[in-house]
Amino acid sequence: MNLKSYLALLFLVPFFNNVFAQADKVYGLNFSANELKLTSLDVNSGEVEILSSEVLSPDIFAQGVSDFDPIGKRYFYVRGGSNDAEIFTVDALTGQTIYSPTLSQPGSGNTVSPITNIAYNWLDDELYGVNYQYNGNSTELRLSKVDIETGEVTIIANSPSSTTPFTTGNSDIDPVNRKYFYATTDKIYTVDLDSGETLDSPNIQYPMSGTQFTANLTYDWQNDLLYCLHFLSVPNPDPFSDSLTSELRLSTIDPISGSMTLISQDITSNDGFSMGDCDIDPTGNRYFYVRQNELYIVSLFDGTVIAQIPVENLNNSVVPMINMSYDDLTTIPSSPITMDMGEPVLLGENETIDVSAWVGDDAIYEWQDGNTDHSRTISEAGVYTVTINKDAFTIEGTLEVNATVSADDDLKLNVDFVVAPNPASENILYTIESANPLTGQLILLDAFGRVLQTNNTVETSGSFSVKEMPSGTYSLQYREGDKVLTQNVLVVN
């Protein structure tokens, strides 16, 4: 049995004091006279600034195909066609181009786009996306990553993650659990960053009736939630018009079940939005998207519009700001990020599991038993916790590993052994229900199997005090002769 859990984080050094002190801004491209320049908008003051003194590139850009590096303060975007597409890396502080290589053409099919729907993982410093090919009668999408210096596109998985049309710019990344999300009109896909395999692809369960689709998908890594705009097409309220209008509402979407939930029934805005022009502020609980010439700031709590900030039309632009991204690391998270390491794992007799906590270079790994490797093989039951430090972030994960009970069938049938609470801080409470008189003993052991307490007079219920014990994994066993029932419990003090 193999289990992979990926954790991540960033560690505070003097350089990052300046990084986190940057202004509260969104970044995008100013599109004027076939010229693209990097532009910023202060979401508090409304000040617009064209950062590029020189033209970054001509147009033919891919709408919604952009992202931001909040650590290095770099802006990425893709421009060009299937044979001459380029990946641009732009310094967000100066507006100057750092790299602009032509993208390579991986794969054997008819490449429509070497890489699209890019998403940057600031924990492993990799830029991911999907390679888009058309082979005969089908669309094929494969998770890929791109080298921003050379433009080399590497396809992570040979098998396509989907073969249905996707929505450009409708994607984001979970840097902690190493997942990539993208949506089509009817499905939400979750793809493993390391294998490129599709983990989940449920049909989207839309909350209303009528023509609906998912727009401007973005992930909140602080709260492990996917947000999007729910798009609903409705008849024009003008009784003399037979045209349609649209309604946008902030929503969440469950990538496992596909269920979409409206945060509020109230409309955030009507149509006129830019596909892919969105991002999230996970610390301030704000969702941003561009509609026509305005930046909408929407509350993640109730879906209400906090502000509508006009985007000043500098340079007499066709579009004053497009391919918008938010710098979401302007403030340090106030608490560690919790990573879901999955449900408790059952460890069979003579079985081991491999756990990997790698998130990139220069991370410090600290397991509760003193192990400092990023990967390890587990052969004993227990509750395994890991803390990873890398720069200014701390991520904590917990994995419960239970051993197969060594009792025979008679004891399994006749004894019901329950321990609570778990985790415990003061007392471990137990109950034992049995069809026969209790003749065994209760033994409390630490994570190394050392006996701490023994109770030879077993009642149907009782407790063990743990309030003076250090935090860690303990086992409470009920033994009858050579038969053993074990319950593991995490003590937190």
Backbone hydrogen bonds, N-H to C=O, Kabsch-Sander energy under -0.5 kcal/mol:
donor,donor_aa,acceptor,acceptor_aa,energy
3,L,354,D,-1.6
5,S,356,S,-1.1
7,L,5,S,-0.5
11,F,391,D,-6.8
12,L,391,D,-1.7
16,F,13,V,-1.4
17,N,13,V,-0.8
17,N,14,P,-1.1
18,N,14,P,-0.9
18,N,15,F,-0.7
19,V,15,F,-1.4
20,F,16,F,-2.6
21,A,17,N,-0.5
22,Q,19,V,-1.4
25,K,23,A,-1.3
26,V,41,L,-2.1
27,Y,325,S,-3.5
28,G,39,T,-2.4
29,L,322,I,-3.4
30,N,37,K,-3.7
31,F,29,L,-0.6
31,F,319,V,-2.7
32,S,30,N,-0.7
32,S,35,E,-2.6
35,E,32,S,-1.3
36,L,57,S,-2.3
37,K,30,N,-1.6
39,T,28,G,-3.1
40,S,49,E,-2.6
41,L,26,V,-2.4
42,D,47,E,-2.5
43,V,24,D,-2.3
43,V,41,L,-0.6
46,G,42,D,-2.4
49,E,40,S,-2.3
51,L,38,L,-2.3
51,L,49,E,-0.8
52,S,38,L,-1.2
53,S,51,L,-0.5
56,L,36,L,-2.5
57,S,36,L,-0.9
59,D,34,N,-0.6
62,A,78,V,-2.3
63,Q,61,F,-0.7
65,V,62,A,-1.7
66,S,64,G,-1.2
67,D,76,F,-1.7
69,D,74,R,-3.4
73,K,69,D,-1.2
74,R,69,D,-1.3
75,Y,90,V,-2.8
76,F,67,D,-2.9
77,Y,88,F,-1.7
78,V,65,V,-1.6
79,R,86,E,-1.9
80,G,60,I,-3.3
85,A,81,G,-0.7
86,E,79,R,-3.1
87,I,101,P,-2.1
88,F,77,Y,-3.2
88,F,86,E,-0.6
89,T,99,Y,-2.6
90,V,75,Y,-2.9
91,D,96,Q,-2.9
92,A,73,K,-2.5
92,A,90,V,-0.5
95,G,91,D,-3.0
98,I,89,T,-3.5
99,Y,89,T,-1.3
103,L,85,A,-3.3
104,S,151,G,-2.2
110,N,134,Y,-1.0
111,T,109,G,-1.1
112,V,132,Y,-2.3
113,S,132,Y,-2.0
116,T,130,V,-2.1
119,A,128,Y,-2.6
121,N,126,E,-2.8
122,W,120,Y,-0.8
125,D,121,N,-1.2
126,E,121,N,-1.2
127,L,146,V,-0.6
128,Y,119,A,-2.8
128,Y,126,E,-0.6
129,G,144,S,-2.2
130,V,116,T,-2.6
131,N,142,R,-3.2
132,Y,113,S,-2.5
132,Y,130,V,-0.5
133,Q,131,N,-0.6
133,Q,140,E,-2.6
134,Y,110,N,-2.4
135,N,133,Q,-0.5
135,N,138,S,-2.2
136,G,134,Y,-0.7
137,N,135,N,-1.0
138,S,135,N,-1.5
139,T,163,T,-0.8
140,E,133,Q,-3.1
141,L,162,S,-2.2
142,R,131,N,-1.7
144,S,129,G,-3.1
145,K,154,T,-2.1
146,V,127,L,-2.4
147,D,152,E,-2.2
148,I,146,V,-0.7
151,G,147,D,-3.1
154,T,145,K,-3.1
154,T,152,E,-0.5
155,I,153,V,-0.5
156,I,143,L,-2.4
156,I,154,T,-0.5
157,A,143,L,-0.9
161,S,141,L,-2.9
162,S,141,L,-1.0
167,T,183,A,-1.6
168,T,166,F,-0.6
170,N,167,T,-2.0
171,S,169,G,-1.2
172,D,181,F,-1.9
174,D,179,K,-3.4
178,R,174,D,-0.9
179,K,174,D,-1.6
180,Y,191,V,-2.5
181,F,172,D,-3.0
182,Y,189,Y,-1.6
183,A,170,N,-1.8
184,T,187,K,-2.6
185,T,165,P,-0.5
188,I,202,P,-1.9
189,Y,182,Y,-3.2
190,T,200,D,-2.5
191,V,180,Y,-2.8
192,D,197,E,-2.8
193,L,178,R,-2.0
196,G,192,D,-2.2
199,L,190,T,-3.3
199,L,197,E,-0.5
200,D,190,T,-1.3
204,I,186,D,-2.8
205,Q,258,G,-3.1
206,Y,204,I,-1.0
211,T,233,S,-0.7
212,Q,210,G,-0.6
213,F,231,F,-1.6
215,A,229,L,-2.2
218,T,227,Y,-2.5
220,D,225,L,-3.2
221,W,219,Y,-0.8
224,D,220,D,-1.2
225,L,220,D,-1.4
227,Y,218,T,-3.2
227,Y,225,L,-0.5
228,C,251,S,-2.1
229,L,215,A,-3.4
230,H,228,C,-0.6
230,H,249,R,-3.3
231,F,213,F,-2.4
231,F,229,L,-0.7
232,L,230,H,-0.5
232,L,247,E,-2.2
233,S,211,T,-2.7
234,V,232,L,-0.5
234,V,245,T,-2.8
236,N,243,S,-2.5
241,S,238,D,-2.1
245,T,234,V,-3.3
247,E,232,L,-2.3
248,L,269,S,-2.6
249,R,230,H,-1.4
251,S,228,C,-2.6
252,T,261,T,-2.4
253,I,226,L,-1.9
254,D,259,S,-2.6
258,G,254,D,-2.5
260,M,205,Q,-2.0
261,T,252,T,-2.6
263,I,250,L,-2.2
264,S,250,L,-0.7
268,T,248,L,-2.9
269,S,248,L,-1.1
271,D,246,S,-0.5
274,S,290,V,-2.0
275,M,273,F,-0.5
277,D,274,S,-1.7
278,C,276,G,-1.7
278,C,324,M,-0.7
279,D,288,F,-1.7
281,D,286,R,-3.3
285,N,281,D,-1.0
286,R,281,D,-1.6
287,Y,298,V,-2.5
288,F,279,D,-2.9
289,Y,296,Y,-1.8
290,V,277,D,-1.6
291,R,294,E,-2.8
292,Q,272,G,-2.0
294,E,291,R,-2.0
295,L,309,I,-2.9
296,Y,289,Y,-3.4
296,Y,294,E,-0.6
297,I,307,A,-2.5
298,V,287,Y,-3.0
298,V,296,Y,-0.5
299,S,304,T,-2.8
300,L,285,N,-2.1
303,G,299,S,-1.6
306,I,297,I,-2.8
306,I,304,T,-0.7
307,A,297,I,-1.5
309,I,295,L,-2.7
311,V,293,N,-3.2
312,E,310,P,-0.8
314,L,312,E,-1.7
316,N,313,N,-0.8
317,S,314,L,-1.0
318,V,31,F,-2.1
319,V,31,F,-1.8
322,I,29,L,-1.6
325,S,27,Y,-2.7
327,D,25,K,-2.0
328,D,326,Y,-1.2
337,I,394,T,-2.8
339,M,396,E,-2.3
341,M,339,M,-0.8
341,M,398,T,-0.5
345,V,400,E,-2.9
347,L,345,V,-0.6
347,L,402,N,-4.4
348,G,346,L,-0.7
351,E,348,G,-1.9
353,I,378,I,-2.0
354,D,1,M,-0.6
355,V,376,R,-2.8
357,A,374,H,-3.8
359,V,360,G,-0.6
363,A,360,G,-0.7
364,I,389,N,-2.7
365,Y,363,A,-0.5
365,Y,372,T,-0.5
366,E,387,T,-2.1
367,W,371,N,-2.6
368,Q,385,T,-1.7
370,G,367,W,-1.9
376,R,355,V,-2.5
378,I,353,I,-3.1
378,I,376,R,-0.5
379,S,377,T,-0.5
382,G,401,V,-2.9
384,Y,382,G,-0.6
384,Y,399,L,-3.3
385,T,383,V,-0.6
386,V,397,G,-2.3
387,T,366,E,-2.1
388,I,395,I,-2.0
389,N,364,I,-2.4
390,K,393,F,-1.4
391,D,10,L,-1.7
392,A,11,F,-1.3
393,F,10,L,-9.9
393,F,390,K,-1.1
395,I,388,I,-1.5
396,E,337,I,-2.3
397,G,386,V,-2.2
398,T,339,M,-0.6
399,L,384,Y,-3.0
401,V,382,G,-3.3
401,V,399,L,-0.6
402,N,345,V,-3.5
402,N,400,E,-0.5
404,T,347,L,-2.2
407,A,484,V,-0.6
412,K,408,D,-2.0
413,L,409,D,-2.2
414,N,410,D,-1.9
415,V,411,L,-1.8
416,D,433,E,-2.9
417,F,415,V,-0.5
418,V,416,D,-0.5
418,V,431,T,-2.5
420,A,429,L,-2.8
424,A,490,L,-2.6
428,I,464,F,-3.0
429,L,420,A,-3.0
429,L,427,N,-0.6
430,Y,462,G,-2.4
431,T,418,V,-2.3
432,I,460,T,-3.3
433,E,416,D,-2.4
434,S,432,I,-0.5
435,A,414,N,-1.2
439,T,437,P,-0.6
441,Q,479,R,-1.8
442,L,455,N,-2.6
443,I,477,Q,-2.3
444,L,453,Q,-2.8
445,L,443,I,-0.5
445,L,475,S,-3.0
446,D,450,R,-1.9
449,G,446,D,-2.0
452,L,444,L,-3.5
453,Q,444,L,-1.3
455,N,442,L,-3.1
458,V,456,N,-0.8
459,E,457,T,-0.5
462,G,430,Y,-1.8
464,F,428,I,-2.0
466,V,426,E,-3.1
467,K,426,E,-1.2
469,M,466,V,-1.7
472,G,491,V,-2.0
474,Y,489,V,-2.7
475,S,445,L,-2.4
476,L,487,Q,-2.9
477,Q,443,I,-3.0
477,Q,475,S,-0.6
478,Y,485,L,-2.7
479,R,441,Q,-2.6
479,R,477,Q,-0.5
480,E,483,K,-2.5
483,K,480,E,-2.2
485,L,478,Y,-2.4
487,Q,476,L,-2.2
489,V,474,Y,-2.8
491,V,472,G,-3.0
491,V,489,V,-0.5
492,V,424,A,-2.6
492,V,490,L,-0.5
493,N,491,V,-0.5
